[in-house]
Amino acid sequence: MLQNEITSIQKLLDNNGNIANAGFAKKLLWEYSRDQIRAPKSIIKEWDYYYIGNKDYALCVTISDMGYIGALSASVMDFTVPKQITKSAVCVLPMGKFHMPTTTQTGDAKWTIGKSTFNFINDGIKRHLYGNYVKFGKNGEELTFDIELTDAPEESMVIATPFEKKGRFYFNQKINCQKANGFFQLGDKKYLCNEENKSLATLDWGRGVWTYDNTWYWGSLQTILDDGSTFGWNIGYGFGNNDKATENMLFYNGKSHKLDEVKFNIPKKADGSYDYMKEWTFDSNDDRFNMNFKPLIDRYEPFDFKVMAMIPHQVFGYFTGYCVLDDGTKIEIKDKLGFAEHVHNKW
């Protein structure tokens, strides 16, 4: 497909609240503002999601203002066991009260629900993530975290995707392979994040107005290769109209390399349902992404009230295969930890 690359600063939305120029970029060039949106505040969705981890453990923390529901969400994963805990503290009808940043370049996201507080502070040079979640553990242990992120890469993945319905859009940036330094602690168990254990962080920054019923696929990886190079990817599809661009991209030493279409091949059971814990495969139409994926943990924390539902399968495991950069360089990886997900949302 012919993909539309954005190379200059421009407004994200036109006067009718639609994406003015759909496509992808390697830097945050679109300018976003809630004032440009022509949709009810109750369905505007804004979130900052961070994944911080290494080969042994990981922390996910999210601040999300999803219109009629706001949340502080966290996941702690220990890949050596393996096990995971995920919880969310929620509030109703924030509708912009979180004052989420309009850009990833600078600005703070912070909120308190009950006795739990998350702070994501960004001064334009480093990101400081700190906070607590009370009664997070299975025995009521508190989760605390204090982590600084530095060395954000020069390029990343940015996409502006319209839906068929007018006034609906998905605007997203993924910043992989940031250096992480600090800790998170659950009860008496402290997990260090530093250069020695090769901890890295990814930001999933999203703003938009979605249609009601959506299914998407998303995969991500960040690692340090044997020669010290940083490497990772963002892959996905199913969300909105991708005629102008896909969100598939490789990241190598701070530079982005654009892929075309990548397919998730999830095994199925005899009844036709997905068998998420069997080995997956991934391939691309340009033969630049070819992977096997051995699942380790299925982070499955659904809620289903029929009218409103979120049914996620975020599967963590080990990727083995090859990728090809824009210049033809072949990157081979073996048993590198990442995740791939299949999510069905109605809200």
C-alpha positions, 0 to 999 in steps of 0.5 A: 500500500502507498502510505502517507508520511507526514513531514511538517507540523500541522493541525490534527483536525479540521473545522468539522472535527475530522482528521485533516490529513491521515497518515503516519509520522516519525515525530509528533508533528500533528497538533492536538487540542480538545477544542478542535473535537466536535463530539460529546465530552463523554466519549473523548478518550485520552490516556498515557500508558507506560510499560517498564520492564526487562527480561525478568519483570515489568510494571505497567501504569496508566492514567486514562480519562475515557470520558464517562470513566477515569482510571488509574491502572497498574500491572505487575508481572514476574516472568520468572514465576510466571505470574501477574496482578492487574487492578484499576481504581476508577472514577465516573465522568471525568470528561477532561478534568484530568487535564491530560497533556496535549503533546508528548514533548512536555506536560504532566499527567497526574490524578488521585482516586481514593488513596491511590495517586499516579504522577507522570511528570515530563519536563521535556528532558526526562519523565518522572513516574511515581506514585502508589496504589493502595491494597494492590497485592492479593494480600492487600500489599501496597504498590509504589513506584519511582522511575525516571525515563531518559534518552527518548529516541529521536524517532518513534511511531505516530499515526492519525487514523480516521474512522468511517463515522464522521468526527471519530478518530484515533491519534497515537504515538508509541515511544519505545526503548527509553532508558529506565532507572528506579524501582517499583515495590509490591509489599516487601518485594522490590524490583530494580530498573536500571542499565545493569538489568537492561530495563527499558520503557515504552510510552503508549500515548493516545487521544481520540474519539472512537466508534462504539464497538472495536476489535484491535491487535497490537504488539510491542517489543523493546530490547538491547541486542548483543552488540548494545544496539536498542531494537524494538517494534510496534505492530498492529491493525484493526482499529479505524481506517488504515487506508493511508498508513499502518502503525507497523514500524521497527525501531533501531538505535533511535531511528524508525523503519516503516513496515507495510502490513503485518498479520497476527496468526493466532492458533484456534481451538477445535470450536473456532475460538482462539487458543492464546497460549499456543504458539503464534506466528507473525508475517508481513506482506513485504517479507520484512517481519517474520516471527514465532511467538511462544506465550508465557502469560495471558494478561486477561482481565475482562469486564463484560456488562454486555452494553459496555465491555472490555475483553483483552488478551494481552499475551507476554512471551518470547519472539524469535525470527527476523526483521529487515530495516529500510536499508535491507539490514536483517536483524535476527532475534531469539527468545526476546520478551515482548507482547501481543494482544487481541482486544474487543471493546464496547464503550 
